[in-house]
Amino acid sequence: MTPAARLEGAIELLEYIDAAPRKPADAVANAFFRDRRYIGSGDRRALSERVWSVLRARSRLSWWLERTGGAPSPRLLAAASLVFDGWTPDSVIQAFSGGRFAPARLGREEAAAIAGLAGHTLEHPAMPDFVLAEAPEWIMPSLRARFGDRLRAEMAAMLDKPTLDLRVNLLKASRADAQAALAAEGLDAQPTPHSPWGLRLHGRHQVTTGPAFREGLVEIQDEGSQLVAALVDARPGMRVADWCAGAGGKTLAIAMTMQNRGQIVACDVSAHRLDGAAKRLRRAGVHNAERHVTVAGDKWAKRRARSFDRVLVDAPCTGTGTWRRNPDARRRLLPSDLSDLVAKQAAILDQAADLVRKSGRLVYATCSLLPEENETQVTGFLERHTDFRIRPLAEPGTLPDGLPTPEALGGGPYLSLTPRSHGTDGFFAAVLERTE
């Protein structure tokens, strides 16, 4: 594809994403490329990078276009992103040639809006904080409560491209062995700074087609997610429930720490997601895991009350901690989503708490940056369940061997990770212990 054809493809994909505002952009993109198998891998990569560049900077690009008299349409957003990536306005305008496979010519007002961007940088002192942060305006009070005077720096880090993190499967290989296997595929994977099981790749790589992944030596998992799984401190012979298991990423890591001994139950409301987890468990060589689909009126949990040593609640949340991976999620999030999720999280915590035995631990985790879903949720739970207490990270026996110090993991009683401070996605986790 020519550069102009790639630009036209990026505009078309942006239009598809805008036409499905409640659907994740990566799902829209997968369907888009599945219907256009004639687009080669290099062109897919270039086209996707242009689209995600727009999604990461959409609020700032829109602010500039409105300032120069243009409407923030997919075609002008794509054109503006090229200018801020170093193209001259004239070269951008020429790319909209109207020729075969190229975008239609820019109108007079569109061309003037693009020309008005000359000599400017993407960020401007007059931009409101929510525009600079690429966040919905309504969520800014919660983010300020979370970060205070670090807000701008923390949100700037959320705009960076994420790394590709892998978790070594210690059931099949050491970290050094997995690193060597990836090197044989031409992949320079380096140890992550915090997780003892992590390897990190920079840039885009097709890991899932290589032998290291296919043979179960590694799984794709953000380092922050690995640390949440480690915080469960599941040991061989224990009984563990992963209450919101989804596709089983943390289930796999927990089974690994249990060395395939004991029992782990992956629970979720979606049978489809658990079916995906089954494939991953087989590839990883996990033998001590079973699955359970939770449904309304289910007696499964009641019959197993107070019988688990560890229960992980990786709760459904706003996903604000994953915005660098899912920049389109910023636009999809509504105030009603937050209020609905807070109520759902409290209900899930109450259900999961019944499974925890005396002296057992309930680990509550989110990939959210918002206090309403994190500290406030834990406070509410402890008010409802006086037979539980917080186990601070600094308390001896809370952090398993091999993990960093509490100060390195957030500095407070909870695990608290951000891209700026830790190079991970944003994660929160609290360890709660039944005391009665």
Buried (B, 14 or more C-beta within 10 A) or exposed (E): BEEBBBBBBBBBBBEBBBEEEEBBBBEBBEEBBEEBEEBEEEBBEBBBBBBBBBBBBBBBBBBBBEBBEBEBBBBBBBBBBBBBEEBEBEEBBBBBBEBEEBBEEBEEEBBBBBBBBEEEEBBEEEBEBBBBBBBBEEBBEBBEBBBEEBBEEBBBBBBEBBBBBBBBBBBBBEBEBBBBBBEEBEBEBEBBEBBBBBBBBEEEBEBEEBEBBEBBBBBBBBBBBBBBBBBBBBBEEBBBBBBBBBBBBBBBBBBBBBBBEBBBBBBBBBEEBBEEBBEBBEBBBBEBBEBBBBEEEBEEBEEBEEBBBBBBBBBBBBBBBBBBBBBBBBBBBBEEEBEEBBEEBBEBBEBBBBBBBEEBBBBBBBBBBBBBBBBBBBEBBBEEBEEBEBBBBBEEEBBBEEBBEBEEBBEEBBBBBBBBBBBBBBBBBBBBBBEE
